[in-house]
Amino acid sequence: MKKYTQSAKKGEHKENWWVVDAEGQVLGRLATAIAARLRGKHNPAFTPHVDTGDAVVVINADKIVLTGKKLQKKIYYRHSGYIGGLTKITAEKLLEKRPEELIRHAVKGMLPKNKLGRKLFKKLKVYTGNTHPHKAQQPEAMAN
């Protein structure tokens, strides 16, 4: 009798939708849980080179928590592509201006840096308020 490991094939996995309330959650711990869910590591049929993950909707992104002095000391950099085009913003100001970018940036850094990672990242939806437009997908609440 031959035993072998079965790999998931493209299109075999039925995608589920999850909703996460970020209120009072620590940024890094929440981001690792979201990245694992996007990747499909919770799935017994997880295959590293195939998308076996689910879609994740994050609400209340503006109520995320950063520990220690990260709000004042953590700096995010961007470059426009022009000479002298480097701009930087602290986590505190980014949380005021675009709080959803904080979560997106943290999760994106935890995904693979290839085509699969870009595909997985598109399945992350982040919103500042308490509501989201994905009610039709009937997302389940994700326990953190």
N, CA, C and O atoms as CSV, one atom per row, in Angstrom:
chain,resi,resn,atom,element,x,y,z
A,1,MET,N,N,0.837,-1.167,0.000
A,1,MET,CA,C,0.000,0.000,0.000
A,1,MET,C,C,0.890,1.241,0.000
A,1,MET,O,O,1.751,1.408,0.864
A,2,LYS,N,N,0.665,2.095,-0.974
A,2,LYS,CA,C,1.481,3.294,-1.123
A,2,LYS,C,C,0.834,4.455,-0.364
A,2,LYS,O,O,-0.344,4.757,-0.556
A,3,LYS,N,N,1.618,5.095,0.494
A,3,LYS,CA,C,1.124,6.254,1.226
A,3,LYS,C,C,1.773,7.507,0.639
A,3,LYS,O,O,2.960,7.506,0.314
A,4,TYR,N,N,1.008,8.542,0.512
A,4,TYR,CA,C,1.551,9.788,0.000
A,4,TYR,C,C,0.800,10.981,0.590
A,4,TYR,O,O,-0.323,10.854,1.077
A,5,THR,N,N,1.428,12.097,0.535
A,5,THR,CA,C,0.826,13.323,1.017
A,5,THR,C,C,0.053,13.963,-0.117
A,5,THR,O,O,0.569,14.089,-1.227
A,6,GLN,N,N,-1.165,14.363,0.145
A,6,GLN,CA,C,-1.963,14.995,-0.890
A,6,GLN,C,C,-1.758,16.494,-0.833
A,6,GLN,O,O,-1.785,17.096,0.241
A,7,SER,N,N,-1.555,17.089,-1.989
A,7,SER,CA,C,-1.435,18.535,-2.098
A,7,SER,C,C,-2.748,19.105,-2.611
A,7,SER,O,O,-3.433,18.487,-3.426
A,8,ALA,N,N,-3.083,20.281,-2.125
A,8,ALA,CA,C,-4.283,20.956,-2.613
A,8,ALA,C,C,-4.037,21.446,-4.033
A,8,ALA,O,O,-2.927,21.855,-4.374
A,9,LYS,N,N,-5.065,21.404,-4.848
A,9,LYS,CA,C,-4.972,21.882,-6.225
A,9,LYS,C,C,-5.688,23.220,-6.336
A,9,LYS,O,O,-6.534,23.559,-5.508
A,10,LYS,N,N,-5.341,23.960,-7.355
A,10,LYS,CA,C,-5.965,25.258,-7.586
A,10,LYS,C,C,-7.456,25.060,-7.870
A,10,LYS,O,O,-7.830,24.243,-8.712
A,11,GLY,N,N,-8.297,25.806,-7.168
A,11,GLY,CA,C,-9.733,25.725,-7.371
A,11,GLY,C,C,-10.444,24.703,-6.498
A,11,GLY,O,O,-11.674,24.660,-6.509
A,12,GLU,N,N,-9.730,23.883,-5.744
A,12,GLU,CA,C,-10.350,22.881,-4.873
A,12,GLU,C,C,-10.937,23.497,-3.609
A,12,GLU,O,O,-11.939,23.010,-3.085
A,13,HIS,N,N,-10.319,24.561,-3.124
A,13,HIS,CA,C,-10.692,25.148,-1.834
A,13,HIS,C,C,-11.874,26.100,-1.986
A,13,HIS,O,O,-11.872,26.965,-2.862
A,14,LYS,N,N,-12.885,25.938,-1.129
A,14,LYS,CA,C,-14.007,26.868,-1.086
A,14,LYS,C,C,-13.646,27.976,-0.105
A,14,LYS,O,O,-13.360,27.724,1.065
A,15,GLU,N,N,-13.664,29.189,-0.599
A,15,GLU,CA,C,-13.243,30.336,0.218
A,15,GLU,C,C,-14.337,30.748,1.197
A,15,GLU,O,O,-15.482,30.960,0.798
A,16,ASN,N,N,-13.992,30.860,2.460
A,16,ASN,CA,C,-14.894,31.374,3.490
A,16,ASN,C,C,-14.546,32.831,3.755
A,16,ASN,O,O,-13.451,33.288,3.428
A,17,TRP,N,N,-15.486,33.553,4.348
A,17,TRP,CA,C,-15.260,34.956,4.705
A,17,TRP,C,C,-15.294,35.078,6.223
A,17,TRP,O,O,-16.147,34.485,6.883
A,18,TRP,N,N,-14.366,35.845,6.766
A,18,TRP,CA,C,-14.266,36.064,8.205
A,18,TRP,C,C,-14.289,37.554,8.482
A,18,TRP,O,O,-13.759,38.339,7.696
A,19,VAL,N,N,-14.893,37.951,9.585
A,19,VAL,CA,C,-14.885,39.353,10.008
A,19,VAL,C,C,-14.174,39.431,11.356
A,19,VAL,O,O,-14.416,38.627,12.256
A,20,VAL,N,N,-13.287,40.425,11.469
A,20,VAL,CA,C,-12.487,40.607,12.677
A,20,VAL,C,C,-12.730,42.012,13.211
A,20,VAL,O,O,-12.634,42.987,12.466
A,21,ASP,N,N,-13.040,42.117,14.484
A,21,ASP,CA,C,-13.189,43.420,15.130
A,21,ASP,C,C,-11.841,43.798,15.745
A,21,ASP,O,O,-11.371,43.131,16.667
A,22,ALA,N,N,-11.223,44.857,15.243
A,22,ALA,CA,C,-9.887,45.255,15.682
A,22,ALA,C,C,-9.902,46.114,16.944
A,22,ALA,O,O,-8.841,46.520,17.418
A,23,GLU,N,N,-11.055,46.392,17.486
A,23,GLU,CA,C,-11.143,47.270,18.656
A,23,GLU,C,C,-10.425,46.655,19.856
A,23,GLU,O,O,-10.770,45.562,20.307
A,24,GLY,N,N,-9.414,47.380,20.371
A,24,GLY,CA,C,-8.662,46.929,21.537
A,24,GLY,C,C,-7.633,45.849,21.254
A,24,GLY,O,O,-6.983,45.373,22.184
A,25,GLN,N,N,-7.463,45.447,20.002
A,25,GLN,CA,C,-6.496,44.409,19.639
A,25,GLN,C,C,-5.111,45.019,19.432
A,25,GLN,O,O,-4.989,46.156,18.975
A,26,VAL,N,N,-4.074,44.265,19.769
A,26,VAL,CA,C,-2.696,44.699,19.540
A,26,VAL,C,C,-2.370,44.452,18.068
A,26,VAL,O,O,-2.665,43.381,17.538
A,27,LEU,N,N,-1.770,45.428,17.416
A,27,LEU,CA,C,-1.550,45.399,15.975
A,27,LEU,C,C,-0.813,44.153,15.493
A,27,LEU,O,O,-1.298,43.476,14.587
A,28,GLY,N,N,0.325,43.837,16.060
A,28,GLY,CA,C,1.126,42.717,15.589
A,28,GLY,C,C,0.456,41.368,15.784
A,28,GLY,O,O,0.521,40.502,14.912
A,29,ARG,N,N,-0.184,41.195,16.925
A,29,ARG,CA,C,-0.855,39.922,17.214
A,29,ARG,C,C,-2.054,39.723,16.299
A,29,ARG,O,O,-2.320,38.611,15.844
A,30,LEU,N,N,-2.771,40.800,16.034
A,30,LEU,CA,C,-3.902,40.722,15.116
A,30,LEU,C,C,-3.429,40.436,13.697
A,30,LEU,O,O,-4.036,39.638,12.983
A,31,ALA,N,N,-2.341,41.091,13.290
A,31,ALA,CA,C,-1.815,40.916,11.937
A,31,ALA,C,C,-1.348,39.482,11.690
A,31,ALA,O,O,-1.536,38.961,10.590
A,32,THR,N,N,-0.743,38.834,12.688
A,32,THR,CA,C,-0.302,37.450,12.503
A,32,THR,C,C,-1.498,36.515,12.346
A,32,THR,O,O,-1.455,35.588,11.537
A,33,ALA,N,N,-2.558,36.747,13.110
A,33,ALA,CA,C,-3.762,35.915,12.996
A,33,ALA,C,C,-4.407,36.092,11.625
A,33,ALA,O,O,-4.859,35.121,11.018
A,34,ILE,N,N,-4.450,37.334,11.137
A,34,ILE,CA,C,-5.040,37.613,9.825
A,34,ILE,C,C,-4.194,37.003,8.719
A,34,ILE,O,O,-4.733,36.395,7.794
A,35,ALA,N,N,-2.875,37.154,8.799
A,35,ALA,CA,C,-1.986,36.613,7.766
A,35,ALA,C,C,-2.093,35.089,7.695
A,35,ALA,O,O,-2.094,34.520,6.604
A,36,ALA,N,N,-2.182,34.433,8.840
A,36,ALA,CA,C,-2.319,32.973,8.855
A,36,ALA,C,C,-3.637,32.547,8.229
A,36,ALA,O,O,-3.689,31.538,7.526
A,37,ARG,N,N,-4.700,33.298,8.473
A,37,ARG,CA,C,-6.017,32.986,7.908
A,37,ARG,C,C,-6.024,33.234,6.400
A,37,ARG,O,O,-6.602,32.449,5.649
A,38,LEU,N,N,-5.388,34.316,5.953
A,38,LEU,CA,C,-5.293,34.603,4.514
A,38,LEU,C,C,-4.502,33.519,3.790
A,38,LEU,O,O,-4.859,33.115,2.684
A,39,ARG,N,N,-3.446,33.060,4.408
A,39,ARG,CA,C,-2.597,32.027,3.828
A,39,ARG,C,C,-3.248,30.669,3.794
A,39,ARG,O,O,-2.983,29.872,2.893
A,40,GLY,N,N,-4.114,30.389,4.782
A,40,GLY,CA,C,-4.787,29.106,4.851
A,40,GLY,C,C,-4.122,28.136,5.796
A,40,GLY,O,O,-4.338,26.928,5.701
A,41,LYS,N,N,-3.309,28.650,6.713
A,41,LYS,CA,C,-2.590,27.774,7.632
A,41,LYS,C,C,-3.512,27.091,8.637
A,41,LYS,O,O,-3.107,26.121,9.278
A,42,HIS,N,N,-4.729,27.573,8.786
A,42,HIS,CA,C,-5.706,26.934,9.664
A,42,HIS,C,C,-6.329,25.704,8.999
A,42,HIS,O,O,-6.947,24.876,9.667
A,43,ASN,N,N,-6.162,25.594,7.697
A,43,ASN,CA,C,-6.784,24.554,6.893
A,43,ASN,C,C,-5.925,23.281,6.904
A,43,ASN,O,O,-4.718,23.366,6.673
A,44,PRO,N,N,-6.510,22.113,7.163
A,44,PRO,CA,C,-5.717,20.875,7.148
A,44,PRO,C,C,-5.102,20.584,5.778
A,44,PRO,O,O,-4.095,19.881,5.688
A,45,ALA,N,N,-5.698,21.117,4.719
A,45,ALA,CA,C,-5.185,20.903,3.363
A,45,ALA,C,C,-4.225,22.015,2.947
A,45,ALA,O,O,-4.053,22.262,1.753
A,46,PHE,N,N,-3.601,22.686,3.908
A,46,PHE,CA,C,-2.685,23.794,3.583
A,46,PHE,C,C,-1.556,23.310,2.695
A,46,PHE,O,O,-0.895,22.312,2.981
A,47,THR,N,N,-1.353,24.039,1.617
A,47,THR,CA,C,-0.252,23.784,0.699
A,47,THR,C,C,0.440,25.121,0.471
A,47,THR,O,O,-0.224,26.084,0.088
A,48,PRO,N,N,1.755,25.216,0.692
A,48,PRO,CA,C,2.433,26.515,0.656
A,48,PRO,C,C,2.351,27.257,-0.682
A,48,PRO,O,O,2.367,28.488,-0.700
A,49,HIS,N,N,2.263,26.532,-1.795
A,49,HIS,CA,C,2.296,27.197,-3.090
A,49,HIS,C,C,0.921,27.368,-3.732
A,49,HIS,O,O,0.818,27.790,-4.884
A,50,VAL,N,N,-0.149,27.035,-2.976
A,50,VAL,CA,C,-1.510,27.158,-3.487
A,50,VAL,C,C,-2.310,28.035,-2.528
A,50,VAL,O,O,-2.101,27.999,-1.316
A,51,ASP,N,N,-3.230,28.822,-3.087
A,51,ASP,CA,C,-4.088,29.682,-2.281
A,51,ASP,C,C,-5.181,28.829,-1.637
A,51,ASP,O,O,-6.175,28.498,-2.283
A,52,THR,N,N,-4.997,28.479,-0.374
A,52,THR,CA,C,-6.005,27.724,0.371
A,52,THR,C,C,-6.595,28.585,1.483
A,52,THR,O,O,-7.241,28.065,2.393
A,53,GLY,N,N,-6.377,29.894,1.418
A,53,GLY,CA,C,-6.813,30.794,2.476
A,53,GLY,C,C,-8.208,31.328,2.275
A,53,GLY,O,O,-8.867,31.037,1.277
A,54,ASP,N,N,-8.645,32.110,3.230
A,54,ASP,CA,C,-9.973,32.697,3.226
A,54,ASP,C,C,-9.866,34.216,3.129
A,54,ASP,O,O,-8.785,34.784,3.289
A,55,ALA,N,N,-10.988,34.862,2.867
A,55,ALA,CA,C,-11.041,36.319,2.829
A,55,ALA,C,C,-11.299,36.838,4.241
A,55,ALA,O,O,-12.045,36.226,5.006
A,56,VAL,N,N,-10.678,37.971,4.582
A,56,VAL,CA,C,-10.813,38.540,5.920
A,56,VAL,C,C,-11.251,39.996,5.815
A,56,VAL,O,O,-10.664,40.776,5.065
A,57,VAL,N,N,-12.282,40.354,6.567
A,57,VAL,CA,C,-12.779,41.725,6.654
A,57,VAL,C,C,-12.459,42.239,8.049
A,57,VAL,O,O,-12.845,41.622,9.042
A,58,VAL,N,N,-11.759,43.359,8.132
A,58,VAL,CA,C,-11.399,43.949,9.426
A,58,VAL,C,C,-12.223,45.212,9.616
A,58,VAL,O,O,-12.241,46.086,8.750
A,59,ILE,N,N,-12.912,45.306,10.764
A,59,ILE,CA,C,-13.671,46.515,11.084
A,59,ILE,C,C,-13.052,47.185,12.307
A,59,ILE,O,O,-12.286,46.563,13.043
A,60,ASN,N,N,-13.386,48.444,12.518
A,60,ASN,CA,C,-12.869,49.259,13.638
A,60,ASN,C,C,-11.349,49.350,13.615
A,60,ASN,O,O,-10.704,49.219,14.655
A,61,ALA,N,N,-10.777,49.572,12.443
A,61,ALA,CA,C,-9.325,49.675,12.315
A,61,ALA,C,C,-8.776,50.893,13.057
A,61,ALA,O,O,-7.603,50.916,13.429
A,62,ASP,N,N,-9.608,51.891,13.271
A,62,ASP,CA,C,-9.157,53.101,13.962
A,62,ASP,C,C,-9.006,52.888,15.464
A,62,ASP,O,O,-8.484,53.763,16.155
A,63,LYS,N,N,-9.452,51.742,15.986
A,63,LYS,CA,C,-9.371,51.478,17.430
A,63,LYS,C,C,-8.312,50.435,17.746
A,63,LYS,O,O,-8.391,49.774,18.781
A,64,ILE,N,N,-7.324,50.274,16.875
A,64,ILE,CA,C,-6.224,49.320,17.071
A,64,ILE,C,C,-5.274,49.860,18.144
A,64,ILE,O,O,-5.194,51.070,18.351
A,65,VAL,N,N,-4.565,48.975,18.815
A,65,VAL,CA,C,-3.668,49.374,19.905
A,65,VAL,C,C,-2.228,49.023,19.540
A,65,VAL,O,O,-1.964,47.939,19.020
A,66,LEU,N,N,-1.303,49.935,19.812
A,66,LEU,CA,C,0.126,49.666,19.682
A,66,LEU,C,C,0.734,49.728,21.072
A,66,LEU,O,O,0.435,50.644,21.838
A,67,THR,N,N,1.581,48.770,21.405
A,67,THR,CA,C,2.152,48.697,22.746
A,67,THR,C,C,3.384,49.584,22.868
A,67,THR,O,O,3.978,49.983,21.866
A,68,GLY,N,N,3.755,49.881,24.087
A,68,GLY,CA,C,4.957,50.668,24.358
A,68,GLY,C,C,4.854,52.071,23.783
A,68,GLY,O,O,3.789,52.690,23.805
A,69,LYS,N,N,5.978,52.566,23.266
A,69,LYS,CA,C,6.030,53.916,22.695
A,69,LYS,C,C,6.002,53.880,21.174
A,69,LYS,O,O,6.471,54.809,20.517
A,70,LYS,N,N,5.444,52.790,20.609
A,70,LYS,CA,C,5.438,52.634,19.157
A,70,LYS,C,C,4.643,53.722,18.452
A,70,LYS,O,O,4.975,54.089,17.325
A,71,LEU,N,N,3.594,54.248,19.093
A,71,LEU,CA,C,2.810,55.309,18.452
A,71,LEU,C,C,3.689,56.511,18.098
A,71,LEU,O,O,3.534,57.095,17.026
A,72,GLN,N,N,4.602,56.881,18.985
A,72,GLN,CA,C,5.455,58.036,18.734
A,72,GLN,C,C,6.738,57.667,17.997
A,72,GLN,O,O,7.251,58.482,17.231
A,73,LYS,N,N,7.270,56.469,18.203
A,73,LYS,CA,C,8.594,56.129,17.685
A,73,LYS,C,C,8.603,55.336,16.389
A,73,LYS,O,O,9.594,55.374,15.660
A,74,LYS,N,N,7.530,54.620,16.082
A,74,LYS,CA,C,7.494,53.817,14.848
A,74,LYS,C,C,7.250,54.739,13.665
A,74,LYS,O,O,6.324,55.550,13.673
A,75,ILE,N,N,8.092,54.605,12.648
A,75,ILE,CA,C,8.020,55.493,11.478
A,75,ILE,C,C,7.809,54.669,10.219
A,75,ILE,O,O,8.467,53.651,10.006
A,76,TYR,N,N,6.881,55.128,9.390
A,76,TYR,CA,C,6.611,54.503,8.095
A,76,TYR,C,C,7.150,55.411,7.003
A,76,TYR,O,O,6.914,56.619,7.019
A,77,TYR,N,N,7.881,54.824,6.046
A,77,TYR,CA,C,8.513,55.587,4.974
A,77,TYR,C,C,7.816,55.317,3.645
A,77,TYR,O,O,7.318,54.219,3.400
A,78,ARG,N,N,7.789,56.350,2.785
A,78,ARG,CA,C,7.305,56.236,1.411
A,78,ARG,C,C,8.264,57.008,0.530
A,78,ARG,O,O,8.939,57.926,0.997
A,79,HIS,N,N,8.331,56.648,-0.729
A,79,HIS,CA,C,9.151,57.400,-1.674
A,79,HIS,C,C,8.352,57.647,-2.934
A,79,HIS,O,O,7.729,56.732,-3.474
A,80,SER,N,N,8.369,58.881,-3.403
A,80,SER,CA,C,7.586,59.251,-4.581
A,80,SER,C,C,8.247,58.808,-5.878
A,80,SER,O,O,7.587,58.724,-6.913
A,81,GLY,N,N,9.542,58.524,-5.832
A,81,GLY,CA,C,10.268,58.169,-7.046
A,81,GLY,C,C,11.117,59.317,-7.560
A,81,GLY,O,O,11.965,59.122,-8.431
A,82,TYR,N,N,10.898,60.496,-7.036
A,82,TYR,CA,C,11.678,61.660,-7.417
A,82,TYR,C,C,12.811,61.890,-6.418
A,82,TYR,O,O,12.777,61.383,-5.297
A,83,ILE,N,N,13.803,62.653,-6.838
A,83,ILE,CA,C,14.924,62.976,-5.958
A,83,ILE,C,C,14.394,63.762,-4.761
A,83,ILE,O,O,13.647,64.727,-4.923
A,84,GLY,N,N,14.778,63.350,-3.584
A,84,GLY,CA,C,14.311,64.014,-2.366
A,84,GLY,C,C,12.859,63.710,-2.047
A,84,GLY,O,O,12.238,64.423,-1.259
A,85,GLY,N,N,12.310,62.665,-2.644
A,85,GLY,CA,C,10.891,62.352,-2.481
A,85,GLY,C,C,10.573,61.423,-1.331
A,85,GLY,O,O,9.490,60.838,-1.292
A,86,LEU,N,N,11.511,61.272,-0.376
A,86,LEU,CA,C,11.270,60.399,0.765
A,86,LEU,C,C,10.421,61.134,1.792
A,86,LEU,O,O,10.785,62.218,2.248
A,87,THR,N,N,9.285,60.539,2.154
A,87,THR,CA,C,8.450,61.121,3.194
A,87,THR,C,C,8.297,60.095,4.304
A,87,THR,O,O,8.288,58.889,4.057
A,88,LYS,N,N,8.177,60.587,5.521
A,88,LYS,CA,C,7.996,59.686,6.648
A,88,LYS,C,C,6.864,60.186,7.526
A,88,LYS,O,O,6.598,61.384,7.618
A,89,ILE,N,N,6.209,59.234,8.163
A,89,ILE,CA,C,5.075,59.558,9.026
A,89,ILE,C,C,5.111,58.611,10.223
A,89,ILE,O,O,5.412,57.426,10.080
A,90,THR,N,N,4.801,59.142,11.400
A,90,THR,CA,C,4.791,58.301,12.599
A,90,THR,C,C,3.505,57.482,12.628
A,90,THR,O,O,2.535,57.805,11.943
A,91,ALA,N,N,3.509,56.439,13.414
A,91,ALA,CA,C,2.334,55.573,13.532
A,91,ALA,C,C,1.148,56.339,14.100
A,91,ALA,O,O,0.000,56.065,13.750
A,92,GLU,N,N,1.425,57.296,14.974
A,92,GLU,CA,C,0.360,58.094,15.586
A,92,GLU,C,C,-0.382,58.918,14.534
A,92,GLU,O,O,-1.612,58.952,14.521
A,93,LYS,N,N,0.374,59.586,13.649
A,93,LYS,CA,C,-0.250,60.404,12.602
A,93,LYS,C,C,-0.926,59.532,11.551
A,93,LYS,O,O,-1.974,59.899,11.020
A,94,LEU,N,N,-0.329,58.369,11.247
A,94,LEU,CA,C,-0.930,57.457,10.286
A,94,LEU,C,C,-2.244,56.900,10.829
A,94,LEU,O,O,-3.193,56.694,10.073
A,95,LEU,N,N,-2.299,56.658,12.134
A,95,LEU,CA,C,-3.517,56.181,12.773
A,95,LEU,C,C,-4.623,57.235,12.693
A,95,LEU,O,O,-5.800,56.894,12.584
A,96,GLU,N,N,-4.247,58.502,12.746
A,96,GLU,CA,C,-5.225,59.585,12.624
A,96,GLU,C,C,-5.703,59.735,11.182
A,96,GLU,O,O,-6.900,59.859,10.923
A,97,LYS,N,N,-4.733,59.722,10.229
A,97,LYS,CA,C,-5.059,59.981,8.817
A,97,LYS,C,C,-5.681,58.781,8.109
A,97,LYS,O,O,-6.772,58.885,7.550
A,98,ARG,N,N,-4.988,57.641,8.133
A,98,ARG,CA,C,-5.425,56.437,7.408
A,98,ARG,C,C,-5.190,55.205,8.276
A,98,ARG,O,O,-4.219,54.482,8.052
A,99,PRO,N,N,-6.048,54.944,9.259
A,99,PRO,CA,C,-5.810,53.828,10.176
A,99,PRO,C,C,-5.824,52.463,9.496
A,99,PRO,O,O,-5.186,51.530,9.982
A,100,GLU,N,N,-6.536,52.332,8.386
A,100,GLU,CA,C,-6.567,51.035,7.701
A,100,GLU,C,C,-5.212,50.679,7.104
A,100,GLU,O,O,-4.907,49.500,6.930
A,101,GLU,N,N,-4.391,51.686,6.788
A,101,GLU,CA,C,-3.059,51.448,6.225
A,101,GLU,C,C,-2.118,50.792,7.249
A,101,GLU,O,O,-1.224,50.036,6.871
A,102,LEU,N,N,-2.314,51.075,8.517
A,102,LEU,CA,C,-1.506,50.451,9.566
A,102,LEU,C,C,-1.668,48.932,9.533
A,102,LEU,O,O,-0.685,48.193,9.578
A,103,ILE,N,N,-2.904,48.479,9.456
A,103,ILE,CA,C,-3.173,47.038,9.439
A,103,ILE,C,C,-2.708,46.423,8.127
A,103,ILE,O,O,-2.104,45.351,8.119
A,104,ARG,N,N,-2.994,47.108,7.007
A,104,ARG,CA,C,-2.574,46.585,5.706
A,104,ARG,C,C,-1.064,46.413,5.647
A,104,ARG,O,O,-0.575,45.395,5.157
A,105,HIS,N,N,-0.330,47.385,6.134
A,105,HIS,CA,C,1.131,47.343,6.099
A,105,HIS,C,C,1.668,46.194,6.939
A,105,HIS,O,O,2.592,45.493,6.525
A,106,ALA,N,N,1.088,46.002,8.122
A,106,ALA,CA,C,1.544,44.939,9.018
A,106,ALA,C,C,1.266,43.563,8.428
A,106,ALA,O,O,2.114,42.674,8.509
A,107,VAL,N,N,0.089,43.376,7.836
A,107,VAL,CA,C,-0.269,42.075,7.270
A,107,VAL,C,C,0.543,41.797,6.010
A,107,VAL,O,O,0.992,40.671,5.798
A,108,LYS,N,N,0.733,42.809,5.179
A,108,LYS,CA,C,1.469,42.615,3.927
A,108,LYS,C,C,2.902,42.159,4.190
A,108,LYS,O,O,3.453,41.368,3.424
A,109,GLY,N,N,3.501,42.649,5.258
A,109,GLY,CA,C,4.851,42.244,5.608
A,109,GLY,C,C,4.951,40.791,6.052
A,109,GLY,O,O,6.043,40.225,6.073
A,110,MET,N,N,3.823,40.184,6.408
A,110,MET,CA,C,3.812,38.799,6.876
A,110,MET,C,C,3.418,37.805,5.792
A,110,MET,O,O,3.396,36.598,6.034
A,111,LEU,N,N,3.109,38.301,4.604
A,111,LEU,CA,C,2.739,37.426,3.491
A,111,LEU,C,C,3.938,37.181,2.592
A,111,LEU,O,O,4.906,37.938,2.651
A,112,PRO,N,N,3.904,36.140,1.757
A,112,PRO,CA,C,5.021,35.882,0.839
A,112,PRO,C,C,5.232,37.039,-0.132
A,112,PRO,O,O,4.285,37.715,-0.534
A,113,LYS,N,N,6.488,37.251,-0.498
A,113,LYS,CA,C,6.827,38.346,-1.414
A,113,LYS,C,C,6.883,37.819,-2.847
A,113,LYS,O,O,7.951,37.800,-3.458
A,114,ASN,N,N,5.741,37.390,-3.384
A,114,ASN,CA,C,5.670,36.864,-4.746
A,114,ASN,C,C,4.242,37.018,-5.266
A,114,ASN,O,O,3.432,37.713,-4.653
A,115,LYS,N,N,3.928,36.375,-6.391
A,115,LYS,CA,C,2.590,36.481,-6.979
A,115,LYS,C,C,1.506,35.990,-6.030
A,115,LYS,O,O,0.432,36.584,-5.937
A,116,LEU,N,N,1.796,34.906,-5.330
A,116,LEU,CA,C,0.824,34.346,-4.400
A,116,LEU,C,C,0.521,35.332,-3.278
A,116,LEU,O,O,-0.637,35.502,-2.896
A,117,GLY,N,N,1.560,35.983,-2.749
A,117,GLY,CA,C,1.369,36.961,-1.689
A,117,GLY,C,C,0.516,38.135,-2.141
A,117,GLY,O,O,-0.323,38.621,-1.382
A,118,ARG,N,N,0.723,38.596,-3.372
A,118,ARG,CA,C,-0.083,39.698,-3.908
A,118,ARG,C,C,-1.536,39.276,-4.084
A,118,ARG,O,O,-2.450,40.066,-3.852
A,119,LYS,N,N,-1.744,38.036,-4.492
A,119,LYS,CA,C,-3.107,37.507,-4.646
A,119,LYS,C,C,-3.798,37.395,-3.292
A,119,LYS,O,O,-4.972,37.741,-3.160
A,120,LEU,N,N,-3.072,36.915,-2.289
A,120,LEU,CA,C,-3.626,36.770,-0.950
A,120,LEU,C,C,-3.971,38.129,-0.350
A,120,LEU,O,O,-4.984,38.272,0.335
A,121,PHE,N,N,-3.126,39.123,-0.609
A,121,PHE,CA,C,-3.315,40.453,-0.030
A,121,PHE,C,C,-4.608,41.103,-0.531
A,121,PHE,O,O,-5.212,41.911,0.174
A,122,LYS,N,N,-5.028,40.751,-1.740
A,122,LYS,CA,C,-6.261,41.312,-2.300
A,122,LYS,C,C,-7.497,40.810,-1.565
A,122,LYS,O,O,-8.572,41.398,-1.690
A,123,LYS,N,N,-7.360,39.730,-0.800
A,123,LYS,CA,C,-8.493,39.179,-0.069
A,123,LYS,C,C,-8.654,39.805,1.313
A,123,LYS,O,O,-9.508,39.378,2.091
A,124,LEU,N,N,-7.840,40.813,1.625
A,124,LEU,CA,C,-7.943,41.525,2.900
A,124,LEU,C,C,-8.700,42.829,2.678
A,124,LEU,O,O,-8.308,43.639,1.837
A,125,LYS,N,N,-9.768,43.034,3.416
A,125,LYS,CA,C,-10.580,44.245,3.347
A,125,LYS,C,C,-10.562,44.899,4.724
A,125,LYS,O,O,-10.907,44.261,5.718
A,126,VAL,N,N,-10.160,46.173,4.788
A,126,VAL,CA,C,-10.027,46.856,6.075
A,126,VAL,C,C,-10.894,48.111,6.066
A,126,VAL,O,O,-10.864,48.885,5.109
A,127,TYR,N,N,-11.670,48.310,7.136
A,127,TYR,CA,C,-12.568,49.461,7.246
A,127,TYR,C,C,-12.425,50.103,8.620
A,127,TYR,O,O,-12.189,49.420,9.617
A,128,THR,N,N,-12.570,51.430,8.658
A,128,THR,CA,C,-12.411,52.153,9.918
A,128,THR,C,C,-13.650,52.065,10.787
A,128,THR,O,O,-13.533,52.015,12.011
A,129,GLY,N,N,-14.805,52.044,10.205
A,129,GLY,CA,C,-16.035,52.047,10.986
A,129,GLY,C,C,-16.460,50.673,11.456
A,129,GLY,O,O,-15.721,49.694,11.362
A,130,ASN,N,N,-17.679,50.639,11.965
A,130,ASN,CA,C,-18.244,49.412,12.505
A,130,ASN,C,C,-18.958,48.586,11.444
A,130,ASN,O,O,-19.316,47.434,11.692
A,131,THR,N,N,-19.169,49.166,10.261
A,131,THR,CA,C,-19.899,48.478,9.199
A,131,THR,C,C,-18.985,48.187,8.024
A,131,THR,O,O,-17.921,48.787,7.875
A,132,HIS,N,N,-19.429,47.239,7.183
A,132,HIS,CA,C,-18.680,46.900,5.978
A,132,HIS,C,C,-19.664,46.484,4.891
A,132,HIS,O,O,-20.768,46.040,5.204
A,133,PRO,N,N,-19.285,46.619,3.610
A,133,PRO,CA,C,-20.213,46.302,2.510
A,133,PRO,C,C,-20.191,44.833,2.081
A,133,PRO,O,O,-20.601,44.532,0.960
A,134,HIS,N,N,-19.736,43.922,2.916
A,134,HIS,CA,C,-19.603,42.516,2.528
A,134,HIS,C,C,-20.602,41.625,3.263
A,134,HIS,O,O,-20.296,40.474,3.573
A,135,LYS,N,N,-21.782,42.149,3.539
A,135,LYS,CA,C,-22.815,41.374,4.239
A,135,LYS,C,C,-23.301,40.202,3.385
A,135,LYS,O,O,-23.671,39.158,3.921
A,136,ALA,N,N,-23.303,40.368,2.065
A,136,ALA,CA,C,-23.801,39.322,1.167
A,136,ALA,C,C,-22.952,38.053,1.233
A,136,ALA,O,O,-23.457,36.963,0.965
A,137,GLN,N,N,-21.677,38.176,1.585
A,137,GLN,CA,C,-20.797,37.011,1.689
A,137,GLN,C,C,-21.001,36.245,2.994
A,137,GLN,O,O,-20.421,35.176,3.184
A,138,GLN,N,N,-21.813,36.782,3.884
A,138,GLN,CA,C,-22.120,36.185,5.183
A,138,GLN,C,C,-20.848,35.795,5.950
A,138,GLN,O,O,-20.630,34.616,6.228
A,139,PRO,N,N,-20.012,36.781,6.292
A,139,PRO,CA,C,-18.782,36.459,7.016
A,139,PRO,C,C,-19.047,36.001,8.442
A,139,PRO,O,O,-19.959,36.490,9.109
A,140,GLU,N,N,-18.242,35.067,8.892
A,140,GLU,CA,C,-18.333,34.584,10.276
A,140,GLU,C,C,-17.381,35.393,11.137
A,140,GLU,O,O,-16.374,35.897,10.640
A,141,ALA,N,N,-17.685,35.523,12.419
A,141,ALA,CA,C,-16.805,36.229,13.337
A,141,ALA,C,C,-15.596,35.345,13.640
A,141,ALA,O,O,-15.748,34.172,13.980
A,142,MET,N,N,-14.394,35.914,13.515
A,142,MET,CA,C,-13.176,35.165,13.761
A,142,MET,C,C,-12.768,35.361,15.224
A,142,MET,O,O,-12.651,36.496,15.687
A,143,ALA,N,N,-12.556,34.288,15.932
A,143,ALA,CA,C,-12.115,34.357,17.323
A,143,ALA,C,C,-10.622,34.614,17.360
A,143,ALA,O,O,-9.855,33.900,16.713
A,144,ASN,N,N,-10.195,35.631,18.114
A,144,ASN,CA,C,-8.773,35.962,18.186
A,144,ASN,C,C,-8.173,35.358,19.417
A,144,ASN,O,O,-6.979,35.521,19.666
